[in-house]
């Protein structure tokens, strides 16, 4: 069988399989629509919290009023003690506690050190960051107004008060890539690549496993499997992976307004390399499992570990060296960083050289493993 015949046979087999055609064709568009929905607002909103106001002053009430106006916070009222608030936090009824200490207003007016304390669960860092940021902004605003009023009482001239607010260096916060400063722009760009890999690995491995379940007339059934047949099969499966990657980086990211287009031509070339690697790995796994359902069962459980091992949500420097080495064998490890650099950051080929070499090495390894696994399984 020639390579072109194997390619066309592979594509036709994928489209004829009623159980797997949804994975090959429809699953990626469905995921691209539903997965980003929770991040559509880009920011967390309406985080429930309560206030323990032990000061009960005009200043503390002003802080509470400003907190209730924050979009990120849903003010749940005042409670009488920290113990009562902690119980609600432990029960999951609220996500944050703000404690205004006794004599807060008096100490602030005198310039005596004092503090507003914020408690979070620690289980949801994005929520905790939003609560801390909102409370910090409100308290800083109140403190700035208080400092201005203190200078006015001391008879300082207006120029001196203006100069005091401008003292120190000016901090300009300008995002380079995630212009919306949103969590969705960060996570969807990375997880989208993982979604493509996992769905396509399940589909390819399941179809190859079906071929090895003894059905006559299949691509790896009665006929001799040569290098051209295997190359055509890899190319046929890679075509589905390549189109899925292009759909994500070219269409889904545009619809979801994810930062994109930095080096689109480079991303297309890298997508072709990634597609061949994922297809080779899928064939190797399918030959290893040799069972249609087993591939789905095993690969479903690997998505979250693969995401954390990639280093995009958990820094590589904090991951143990053996786990980092193991992660280099997963296509999404170089794939996520390569696509983010090319598509979001506009990196050049020289700047993604480590990811490119890693992916090319995986293609050589997994195509060789696929060839060996098919031969062994057929024997």
N, C-alpha and C positions, 0 to 999 in steps of 0.2 A: 504494500500500500504506500502510495506517495504521501508526502507531507501535506499537500493540498487536500487530498482525499481524507486524510486523518483529521485535518482541521474542519472540513465541512461535515464529516461524520460526527465530530465532537459537538459542534454547534447545533446540529440537528437533534442529536440525542438529548442535549440539555433542554431544548425547546419542546421536545416531545414528552418529556417526563412530567406528568401532571402534578406530581408531588413536589418536584424541585424547581419547576419553572418559575414559581412565585419567588424563590430565593434568587434565581439567576436574573430575573427581570423586574419584579415588582417590589421586592423587599427594600431595596435601596431608596427608591422614591418615597415609600411609606415612612421609613425611618427618618429620612431627611426632612419630612414635614412634622412628624410628631416629636422627635427627640429635642429639637431646639425650642419647642413651645414653652417649656418652663422658664427658659432664659430670655424670652421675648422682650421683657422690660429691661433687661441687662442689669438691673439692680434689684436687690431684695427689698420688699416693701411690707408694711403692716406687721412688723415683728412685735409680738405682744410683750409688754414689760409693765412693771409696777414701780412705784416710787415709795420709798420709806422716808418721809419728810419729818425728821426729828427736830428741825429748826422752826418750822411753821412761821416763817417770816415772809415779808413782801418779796424779798429776793428769791427765796426758795420757791414761792408760788410763781414768780416770773420764770424761773427755770422750768418748772413743770408745764407752764403754759406754752413755752417755746418748744418743749419736747413733744407735746401733743400735736403741734403744727407740723412736725417733721414727717415727710412722706415715708421714711423707712420705718417709722415706729407707730404702733397702735397702743396708745396710752390706756392702761387697764385700771387706772385709779391708784389711790394711796392705800397703803396697809400700815398697820400700827407698829410692826416690829420686823426686824430682819429675820427672825425665826419663822414668822408666818410667811414671809416672801420666799424664804429658802424652801419651805415645804411645797409651795406652788411650783417653784422651779424644778424641784426633784420629781414632781408628779407630771411634768411636761405641760402644765397649763400656761406657763409663760416662758419666754426665752431670755429675759434679762431683768436685772434689778438695779435700780439707781438709789443710792443711799445718800441723803443730804444730812450731814452730822449736826449735832446740837451746836448752837452758837455760831453757825456757819456765817450768817450775815454779819454778826458782830466782829468775828475774826477777820472777815474779808474787808470790812470797813476800816479796821485798825491796821491792816497789812500784816496780820499774824498768819503764819502758814496754816492752811486748812485744805481740805480736799473733798471732792465728791467722788464716792466709790461706785464702781460699776461691776456687777457680777454677771457672768454668762455661764452656759453649760459646758463649753469646751468641746462638745460633740459636733457642733456646727460652726466651724471657723468663719464662714462667710457671714452668718447671722451675727456672730460675736463682733466681727469687724464693723459691721454696719451699726450696731448698737453703740460700740465704743466711739466710732467716728461721729455719730449724731450727737451723743452726749458731750463729747469733747468740743465740738463746734459750738454748741449752745453755751457751755461753761466758759469757753474762751471769749465768746462775744460779751457775756455778762461781765467777765473779769476786765475786759477792755473798757467797757462803759464805766465800770467802777473806778478804774485807774484814772480815766479822764475826769470823773467827778471829784476824785481826791485832789488832783492837781488844781482843779477850779476852786475848791475850797481853800487851798493853800495860797490862792491869789496868783498862780502862775499865768503869764501872758498866753494869749492864744497861739502865738508862734511857738512857744516852748511846748505847749501841749501837742501841737501838730508835729513838732520835731520828735517828741517822745514816741509817737506812734510810728514814725518812720525810722527809728533807730535800728541799727543793725543792717545786715545785708538783705536784699530783696530776694525772695525765693520765687522762681518762676517754674511752675510745674507744667511741662508740655509733653504729653504722650507722643511717642514716635509711631507706633503701629496700632495699638488698641485705642483709637481715637475716642470711642464711646466710653472708655474706661469700664466696660461692662464685663461681667463674668461670662456671659454667653459668647462674646467675641473671642475670648480666650479658650474656653473649653470646647466649643463646637468645632473650631478649626482643627483641634487635635483629635477629638473623639470621632469625628467624621471619617478619618483615615482608618481608625480601629474598626469602625462599623463595617466598612467595605471589606477589610481583611477577614473579619470573623464570619460574615455572611457568606462570602465567596469560598472561604475554606470549608465551611459546612456543606455548601452546595456541591463543590468539586469532590470532596472526600466521600460524600454520600453517593454521588453518581458513580465514581470509580469503584466504591464498595459494592454497588449494585452490579457492576460489570463482573466483579469477581465472585459473585454469589452463584455462578454456574450457569448463567443464561447464555445459550448458544447465540452466536452471531454478533456478540458485542465486540467492541474494539479490542479488548484485551482477552477475548475468549479463545476461539479455536485457531485464529491465525497467528502467524509469527509476528512478534513485535520487534521491529527494527528501530534504529535511531531516528530515521525519518518519520516513522509512525509516532514515536514518542514526541519528537519535536513538533509535529503537526498537532498532536493532542494538547501539548503545553500551550501552543499558540492559540488554539481554539478556546481553551479556558481563559487564557490571558486576555482575549478579546473582551470577554464579559467583565473582567476585573478592570481593564483599561477604561471601558465605557462608564463603569460605575465611578471610577475616580474622576474622570472628566465631568461627569454629572455633578459630583459634589463640589469640586473646585471651580467649575465653570458656571454652574447654574444655581445649585442649592446655596452656595455662599453668597451669590448675588441676591437671591430672593430673601435670604435671612440677613442681609447687610453685614456679613462677616468681612473683616478686612481681607482684601484679595488683590490679585493682579500685579503683584510686585515684579515677578519675573515669570509670566505665564508660560512663555515658550519653554523655559527651563523646567517648569513644573510638568508640562506635557511630556517632555522627554523622560523625566524622572518617573512619571506615572507609567510609562511603557516598561521601564526597568522593574518597577515595583510589581506590575501586573505579571510579568514573566516569573518573578520570584514567588509570588503568592500562588500562582498556578502550579509551579513545580512542587511547592510544599504541599498543596492540596492533593496532588496525585500521589506523592509519597505517603501521606497520611491515609488516603483511601486504600492504597495497596497494603498498608500495614493493618488497618482495621478489617478490610475485606468484608465489611458489614454496613449496610445502609444506615441503620438506626444508631450504631455505635459511634459513628462520626459525629452525629448531632448531639448525642449525650455527652461526649467528652469535651467537645469544643465549646459548648454552651457555658461550661464552668470556667473557661480560661480567660474570658473577656476582661474582668476586673483585675486579675493578677497581671495580665499583659499591659493594661493601662498604667498601673503603678510602677511596673518594671521599666516602662519606657522612659521614665524620668521627666515627664512633662508635668505631672501633678505632685510628684515627690522628687526633690532634687537628687540628681545622680550622686553628688558628693556625700549624701547621707545614706546611700544604699551600700550594703556590704559588697566588697569586691567580687566574691563568687556570684552573687546575684546579678551584679552588673555584667559579668562575663556571660552568664546564661542569657541575660536580656539581649545581648548582641546577636543571638541566634534567632530572634523573633523579628520578622520583617517590619513590624510597626515601630521598633526602636529607632532604626535609622529613618524609617518612612515618615513618622510624625515630625521629627525635627527637620528632615529634608524638605517636606512640603511647607511647613511653617516658615522656614527660612526663605524658600523660593517664592511662595505664593503671598505670604503676609509681609515679609521683610525685604523682598526684592534682592535677595542674595545672589551673588554670581556663582559660577561653577566652582571657582577656587575656594569659595567660602563654604561650600557644602561637600568638599572633597572627602572628609571622613565618612559622611553619610553615604555618598555615592560609592566609595570603595567597600563599605560594609555591605551595602545592598548588592553590589556586583559579586562579592564573595559569597553571599548567601545564595545567589542565583546559581553559581557554579556548584556549590555544595548540594543544594536541594534538587537540582536537575540530575546530578549524579546519584543522589539517594533515590530519587524517583525511578531512574533506570534500573538500579540494583533491586529496589523493592518490587517492581513489576516482574522482573525476571525470577526472583525468588518465589514470589506468590504464585506465579504461573506454574512453577515446578512442584 
